[in-house]
């Protein structure tokens, strides 16, 4: 197809923006359908990315792609979660094997650079025309498709004419930004500071690979052991904490870690790898719609929630499986497209909605008490662990027990009304907008 200026646009069925878990998974599945798929990634693999902890429910998706063995080779087995609270003298350990579905026993911690490269190469092996170092600049929709303009990292311009566009650009939120769909999450405003350490003290034995969550006065901190011996450490905090920084980022991060003495003890003598610390704001958001006539938003390109329960990669890949089915319907059976779009939007919203109820209350004393002293009346512990494992899209009958757990939470909150009221007021103050944070996307101090 000829464009203005004499350039020629290449033709394809589907163009996918972004070569992370959502984009690469969608591209592989669409190529398996026999479609001509173009996959564009702005960087070159392997490239750094955060979000290194997977859920047990990811395993079935890797099985469907034929990639479980490759993931196991790069992953650190994660049997469960450790919670550490400054208000409690003990740690709480939850294991996925105690969930309702006993088959979802473990997940993995992974270097995202390695996982994302595996998925990208898999899309190419399945027939997708996968390009790295190719940044999309413009997408123009019309009645029967879209023209996509991109620039290679050597400066050359490329163009494609696609019947359908998939935005899997992650937190770049390419289409949501261009189309004015992106909205900050008013219920949960957060920022993050993170880095990787060598020589951190881990849990012992089979618990070595567990993720640890440390509450502290400004939010929570993750501790994720990786198979190469390094440990990912990051603080998800209220924006005003990051806004208060008046010193170099590395020093500020060290001060933040010191606010959790148990974590500081585990990092005593550990070395920050390459001396590099990252910071990011604009952390929680959603788009007002997940699809249009000729496009879909997948994974973080649609919504991003607080990562306390490690749901990001799972939601991204689930949305890719659902999105590939929707695109097949839109292209092959357009008379069924409207109902298929409604089902897709409902599925995309379900995961963040179910997780967010717990995320919004994580700093409340009543919720902290439930995690630090887990009990199982009416199978509520099993249901909660099923949720944390990602077992929310199948037939596991957890919903009545989760409703019971929420009732227990509300009753506990009423019994601790002064503390609940104080925590609610503190949260209202903490999620307030504090203006732009230096480095709304990513700041690096090295």
C-alpha angles and dihedrals in degrees: 000000000000121000133194111288094035096280119139124226118217116229126235140156097232131013117200120201111208133030100220126110095293097044098041092046092049092047092051093048093046092048088052087058087061095254126144101247129185117197118194123193119183094210133043123253130278092046131156119265134159125225101084104162120089132197128237089245088065089072094073090052092051088049090053090051093044092240106112094106092052092049092049089053093058099032136093109221113246115198097177151315135293119208120200119190128187088218094058132063094213138056121240119223123199121185126202089221088072092060123111091262103054091194092073093075105145149004135192141254109222142182100247091214088063097040095047091049090052091052093045093051089046091056090051091047089054091056106270115141095236120192126187126198089033118128119195112228105175141010118193117189127203136166099293105026145316141284113223121200119198140170125220118223089252089060099255117138122231131186134196134188110214134182089212136017126209117199108208094149093132118213090353083077090197101180096031088056096044093046096043094244101124119106129179113241103252091192096057121027114176147153134201142219119190148162143160127257136201117212100023115157110248134195114275133253120349090352092065093101097046119121114241123210117201118192116212135171096276100039133294139311128218125218111192120179114211128204095246091064096260124117127216113220124183139163119218103198144164110280094242089065092057090040089058092063112129100163138053113303095245092055091045091051091050090051090049092052090049088062086073106056095188090055093044088055091054090051095046106129093006119132126227104236111245087347088269125152125176130204129190135179133185086066109160123043145132137204121241091233136018100209148022134189093286106016146057133198115218134191117331091358085073104033142348124198133185106292096222091120096041094239101139103094092040094052090046093054094042089052089051093054091047092043094052089055092048093050090051089053094047094049100037105027106024092167088069096044099099096057090041091055091052091052091048093051091048091051092047091053097043100074099047090043095053094044095043094063088066095036093056090054100041093108094048114107092229093055092044089053091053091053094043094047104031116188131176112223110151086005091285094146091052090049093049092050090049089055091048089049090055094248095144105108100058135064100279103133099229102129101089090049091049088051088052090050090053089050090052089051092053092047091049089050091053092050088053095040099150092051091043092051092047091049091048092052091047091051091050089054094044098052094050117121111261099182127256117340115221101264104021088193111023135339118190124200114188 
